[in-house]
Amino acid sequence: MATFKTTYRVTWSDVDAAQVVHHSNYFRIFERVEEEFYQYLGVDLKYFTEQRFWLPRVEVFCHYKAPARFGDILEISLSIEEVKEKAVRYGYLVKKKDSSILLAEGYVVAVAADQKFRRAIDIPSEIIEKLKAFSEK
């Protein structure tokens, strides 16, 4: 199984009054990594609009292990934990880059949906094939 990795620098707007990354911002970071992942696969996010589908989130989870702070450089790993005809589950590991301390782990489940009719549809086969290269199953 392949894993996509990228880095992210914690910005001032990511942290709360305690100077740690606010819990909700991990989901923003997950989405940023997902966007970079699709760019890495050669899939411009305009593709989704052109194909008239999107990937709404139906389930999200994050287990916070240790705080990330302003200025920290994070290394985020994304793997495809499961890919089905209509859904994909992205798995995330967030580590502090300079120490490899695990800060958070989580997942996001997204279901392909038709933009016009707002119902679940099959993920296009060309996307499925690209995702399977990063799939655990």
C-alpha positions as protocol buffer text, in pm:
chain_id: "A"
residue {
  index: 1
  type: MET
  ca { x: 0 y: 0 z: 0 }
}
residue {
  index: 2
  type: ALA
  ca { x: 130 y: 341 z: -96 }
}
residue {
  index: 3
  type: THR
  ca { x: 97 y: 642 z: 130 }
}
residue {
  index: 4
  type: PHE
  ca { x: 85 y: 1004 z: 21 }
}
residue {
  index: 5
  type: LYS
  ca { x: 281 y: 1240 z: 248 }
}
residue {
  index: 6
  type: THR
  ca { x: 300 y: 1616 z: 260 }
}
residue {
  index: 7
  type: THR
  ca { x: 393 y: 1884 z: 510 }
}
residue {
  index: 8
  type: TYR
  ca { x: 196 y: 2169 z: 658 }
}
residue {
  index: 9
  type: ARG
  ca { x: 314 y: 2464 z: 870 }
}
residue {
  index: 10
  type: VAL
  ca { x: 75 y: 2555 z: 1151 }
}
residue {
  index: 11
  type: THR
  ca { x: -40 y: 2913 z: 1098 }
}
residue {
  index: 12
  type: TRP
  ca { x: -164 y: 3174 z: 1343 }
}
residue {
  index: 13
  type: SER
  ca { x: -522 y: 3120 z: 1225 }
}
residue {
  index: 14
  type: ASP
  ca { x: -497 y: 2746 z: 1307 }
}
residue {
  index: 15
  type: VAL
  ca { x: -441 y: 2795 z: 1679 }
}
residue {
  index: 16
  type: ASP
  ca { x: -676 y: 2887 z: 1961 }
}
residue {
  index: 17
  type: ALA
  ca { x: -627 y: 3096 z: 2277 }
}
residue {
  index: 18
  type: ALA
  ca { x: -416 y: 2816 z: 2428 }
}
residue {
  index: 19
  type: GLN
  ca { x: -182 y: 2844 z: 2126 }
}
residue {
  index: 20
  type: VAL
  ca { x: -255 y: 2490 z: 2008 }
}
residue {
  index: 21
  type: VAL
  ca { x: -427 y: 2384 z: 1687 }
}
residue {
  index: 22
  type: HIS
  ca { x: -803 y: 2408 z: 1743 }
}
residue {
  index: 23
  type: HIS
  ca { x: -960 y: 2063 z: 1711 }
}
residue {
  index: 24
  type: SER
  ca { x: -1182 y: 2166 z: 1419 }
}
residue {
  index: 25
  type: ASN
  ca { x: -883 y: 2278 z: 1214 }
}
residue {
  index: 26
  type: TYR
  ca { x: -757 y: 1922 z: 1177 }
}
residue {
  index: 27
  type: PHE
  ca { x: -1048 y: 1864 z: 938 }
}
residue {
  index: 28
  type: ARG
  ca { x: -941 y: 2166 z: 731 }
}
residue {
  index: 29
  type: ILE
  ca { x: -590 y: 2026 z: 723 }
}
residue {
  index: 30
  type: PHE
  ca { x: -727 y: 1686 z: 616 }
}
residue {
  index: 31
  type: GLU
  ca { x: -910 y: 1850 z: 327 }
}
residue {
  index: 32
  type: ARG
  ca { x: -602 y: 2045 z: 221 }
}
residue {
  index: 33
  type: VAL
  ca { x: -404 y: 1720 z: 215 }
}
residue {
  index: 34
  type: GLU
  ca { x: -682 y: 1552 z: 15 }
}
residue {
  index: 35
  type: GLU
  ca { x: -663 y: 1833 z: -242 }
}
residue {
  index: 36
  type: GLU
  ca { x: -284 y: 1794 z: -269 }
}
residue {
  index: 37
  type: PHE
  ca { x: -331 y: 1416 z: -301 }
}
residue {
  index: 38
  type: TYR
  ca { x: -564 y: 1454 z: -600 }
}
residue {
  index: 39
  type: GLN
  ca { x: -320 y: 1701 z: -758 }
}
residue {
  index: 40
  type: TYR
  ca { x: -45 y: 1440 z: -708 }
}
residue {
  index: 41
  type: LEU
  ca { x: -267 y: 1182 z: -882 }
}
residue {
  index: 42
  type: GLY
  ca { x: -306 y: 1422 z: -1174 }
}
residue {
  index: 43
  type: VAL
  ca { x: -671 y: 1495 z: -1100 }
}
residue {
  index: 44
  type: ASP
  ca { x: -751 y: 1865 z: -1099 }
}
residue {
  index: 45
  type: LEU
  ca { x: -1042 y: 1933 z: -865 }
}
residue {
  index: 46
  type: LYS
  ca { x: -1217 y: 2102 z: -1159 }
}
residue {
  index: 47
  type: TYR
  ca { x: -1259 y: 1746 z: -1288 }
}
residue {
  index: 48
  type: PHE
  ca { x: -1525 y: 1684 z: -1023 }
}
residue {
  index: 49
  type: THR
  ca { x: -1726 y: 1987 z: -1133 }
}
residue {
  index: 50
  type: GLU
  ca { x: -1684 y: 1900 z: -1500 }
}
residue {
  index: 51
  type: GLN
  ca { x: -1808 y: 1547 z: -1431 }
}
residue {
  index: 52
  type: ARG
  ca { x: -2097 y: 1695 z: -1228 }
}
residue {
  index: 53
  type: PHE
  ca { x: -2023 y: 1508 z: -908 }
}
residue {
  index: 54
  type: TRP
  ca { x: -1874 y: 1586 z: -573 }
}
residue {
  index: 55
  type: LEU
  ca { x: -1761 y: 1396 z: -267 }
}
residue {
  index: 56
  type: PRO
  ca { x: -1962 y: 1514 z: 34 }
}
residue {
  index: 57
  type: ARG
  ca { x: -1839 y: 1395 z: 372 }
}
residue {
  index: 58
  type: VAL
  ca { x: -2068 y: 1154 z: 551 }
}
residue {
  index: 59
  type: GLU
  ca { x: -1842 y: 1064 z: 843 }
}
residue {
  index: 60
  type: VAL
  ca { x: -1535 y: 1224 z: 1003 }
}
residue {
  index: 61
  type: PHE
  ca { x: -1325 y: 1126 z: 1301 }
}
residue {
  index: 62
  type: CYS
  ca { x: -1009 y: 1253 z: 1468 }
}
residue {
  index: 63
  type: HIS
  ca { x: -830 y: 1114 z: 1773 }
}
residue {
  index: 64
  type: TYR
  ca { x: -607 y: 1383 z: 1920 }
}
residue {
  index: 65
  type: LYS
  ca { x: -289 y: 1246 z: 2078 }
}
residue {
  index: 66
  type: ALA
  ca { x: -70 y: 1553 z: 2143 }
}
residue {
  index: 67
  type: PRO
  ca { x: -97 y: 1926 z: 2069 }
}
residue {
  index: 68
  type: ALA
  ca { x: 39 y: 2095 z: 1759 }
}
residue {
  index: 69
  type: ARG
  ca { x: 147 y: 2455 z: 1810 }
}
residue {
  index: 70
  type: PHE
  ca { x: 193 y: 2770 z: 1606 }
}
residue {
  index: 71
  type: GLY
  ca { x: 489 y: 2734 z: 1369 }
}
residue {
  index: 72
  type: ASP
  ca { x: 515 y: 2356 z: 1396 }
}
residue {
  index: 73
  type: ILE
  ca { x: 584 y: 2174 z: 1072 }
}
residue {
  index: 74
  type: LEU
  ca { x: 349 y: 1878 z: 1045 }
}
residue {
  index: 75
  type: GLU
  ca { x: 392 y: 1573 z: 828 }
}
residue {
  index: 76
  type: ILE
  ca { x: 56 y: 1435 z: 722 }
}
residue {
  index: 77
  type: SER
  ca { x: 15 y: 1091 z: 567 }
}
residue {
  index: 78
  type: LEU
  ca { x: -293 y: 1001 z: 367 }
}
residue {
  index: 79
  type: SER
  ca { x: -385 y: 646 z: 273 }
}
residue {
  index: 80
  type: ILE
  ca { x: -698 y: 503 z: 122 }
}
residue {
  index: 81
  type: GLU
  ca { x: -838 y: 279 z: 395 }
}
residue {
  index: 82
  type: GLU
  ca { x: -1126 y: 160 z: 180 }
}
residue {
  index: 83
  type: VAL
  ca { x: -1259 y: 232 z: -165 }
}
residue {
  index: 84
  type: LYS
  ca { x: -1599 y: 114 z: -282 }
}
residue {
  index: 85
  type: GLU
  ca { x: -1810 y: 185 z: -590 }
}
residue {
  index: 86
  type: LYS
  ca { x: -1969 y: 493 z: -432 }
}
residue {
  index: 87
  type: ALA
  ca { x: -1750 y: 577 z: -132 }
}
residue {
  index: 88
  type: VAL
  ca { x: -1393 y: 629 z: -22 }
}
residue {
  index: 89
  type: ARG
  ca { x: -1243 y: 635 z: 327 }
}
residue {
  index: 90
  type: TYR
  ca { x: -928 y: 846 z: 361 }
}
residue {
  index: 91
  type: GLY
  ca { x: -702 y: 769 z: 659 }
}
residue {
  index: 92
  type: TYR
  ca { x: -476 y: 1036 z: 808 }
}
residue {
  index: 93
  type: LEU
  ca { x: -177 y: 1037 z: 1040 }
}
residue {
  index: 94
  type: VAL
  ca { x: -48 y: 1373 z: 1162 }
}
residue {
  index: 95
  type: LYS
  ca { x: 304 y: 1383 z: 1305 }
}
residue {
  index: 96
  type: LYS
  ca { x: 533 y: 1657 z: 1415 }
}
residue {
  index: 97
  type: LYS
  ca { x: 797 y: 1653 z: 1142 }
}
residue {
  index: 98
  type: ASP
  ca { x: 1106 y: 1717 z: 1355 }
}
residue {
  index: 99
  type: SER
  ca { x: 1029 y: 1448 z: 1612 }
}
residue {
  index: 100
  type: SER
  ca { x: 781 y: 1210 z: 1442 }
}
residue {
  index: 101
  type: ILE
  ca { x: 555 y: 1238 z: 1747 }
}
residue {
  index: 102
  type: LEU
  ca { x: 204 y: 1127 z: 1651 }
}
residue {
  index: 103
  type: LEU
  ca { x: -26 y: 1424 z: 1710 }
}
residue {
  index: 104
  type: ALA
  ca { x: -351 y: 1299 z: 1562 }
}
residue {
  index: 105
  type: GLU
  ca { x: -501 y: 1022 z: 1355 }
}
residue {
  index: 106
  type: GLY
  ca { x: -833 y: 1022 z: 1183 }
}
residue {
  index: 107
  type: TYR
  ca { x: -1041 y: 942 z: 881 }
}
residue {
  index: 108
  type: VAL
  ca { x: -1294 y: 1094 z: 646 }
}
residue {
  index: 109
  type: VAL
  ca { x: -1560 y: 899 z: 454 }
}
residue {
  index: 110
  type: ALA
  ca { x: -1688 y: 1064 z: 136 }
}
residue {
  index: 111
  type: VAL
  ca { x: -1962 y: 942 z: -96 }
}
residue {
  index: 112
  type: ALA
  ca { x: -1979 y: 1035 z: -464 }
}
residue {
  index: 113
  type: ALA
  ca { x: -2297 y: 1229 z: -534 }
}
residue {
  index: 114
  type: ASP
  ca { x: -2454 y: 1368 z: -850 }
}
residue {
  index: 115
  type: GLN
  ca { x: -2456 y: 1749 z: -827 }
}
residue {
  index: 116
  type: LYS
  ca { x: -2791 y: 1789 z: -1000 }
}
residue {
  index: 117
  type: PHE
  ca { x: -2993 y: 1504 z: -849 }
}
residue {
  index: 118
  type: ARG
  ca { x: -2811 y: 1495 z: -514 }
}
residue {
  index: 119
  type: ARG
  ca { x: -2799 y: 1117 z: -493 }
}
residue {
  index: 120
  type: ALA
  ca { x: -2516 y: 870 z: -453 }
}
residue {
  index: 121
  type: ILE
  ca { x: -2348 y: 760 z: -775 }
}
residue {
  index: 122
  type: ASP
  ca { x: -2051 y: 543 z: -867 }
}
residue {
  index: 123
  type: ILE
  ca { x: -1710 y: 704 z: -841 }
}
residue {
  index: 124
  type: PRO
  ca { x: -1575 y: 728 z: -1198 }
}
residue {
  index: 125
  type: SER
  ca { x: -1363 y: 423 z: -1284 }
}
residue {
  index: 126
  type: GLU
  ca { x: -1056 y: 633 z: -1368 }
}
residue {
  index: 127
  type: ILE
  ca { x: -1064 y: 777 z: -1014 }
}
residue {
  index: 128
  type: ILE
  ca { x: -1121 y: 433 z: -857 }
}
residue {
  index: 129
  type: GLU
  ca { x: -811 y: 299 z: -1034 }
}
residue {
  index: 130
  type: LYS
  ca { x: -596 y: 584 z: -906 }
}
residue {
  index: 131
  type: LEU
  ca { x: -728 y: 542 z: -551 }
}
residue {
  index: 132
  type: LYS
  ca { x: -667 y: 168 z: -548 }
}
residue {
  index: 133
  type: ALA
  ca { x: -292 y: 228 z: -578 }
}
residue {
  index: 134
  type: PHE
  ca { x: -312 y: 385 z: -231 }
}
residue {
  index: 135
  type: SER
  ca { x: -568 y: 140 z: -89 }
}
residue {
  index: 136
  type: GLU
  ca { x: -521 y: -83 z: 213 }
}
residue {
  index: 137
  type: LYS
  ca { x: -790 y: -322 z: 88 }
}
